[in-house]
């Protein structure tokens, strides 16, 4: 009599561990849309970068495994690379936009469900074409509602640094996207 109960308990524990093992990432779910959106940016890099196809593959792998994926130009190596993290604090601060050394090409971030908002967001930020200010970034992306069958696109907007973060650095840009999502969900910026 004890054996079937013990087996059922072990099976339940195993199932629960499997279900909670991998967090849901919004950008992984819309990775094909992210790919279409950033393909022109990667194509423009491909004119100067022979490994552009490999860079696209690295970005796709990043979207399914990390919350934050960015393509940066690394001046030390003279080429672009993917920088990935799960949290803003994990990102390096040395990649800045608008300097003659290293700079951010674009950043993609999955925003999980917030306390007052059951939606998730996949946000893409890239430098505004022709902008003279180093702080002018476009933000666009998708809203993933929990019960909706499709994702809703977000209109392209200019990201500002008013939320207490500085979008000139890679870490600051990731933080600015977090605050942007907080404003989208109706939460006050902290």
PyMOL commands that set and color helices and strands:
alter all, ss='L'
color gray80, all
select helices_A, chain A and resi 2-19+26-29+31-46+52-65+88-90+170-184
alter helices_A, ss='H'
color red, helices_A
select strands_A, chain A and resi 68-74+79-85+103-111+120-127+137-144+152-159
alter strands_A, ss='S'
color yellow, strands_A
deselect
rebuild
show_as cartoon
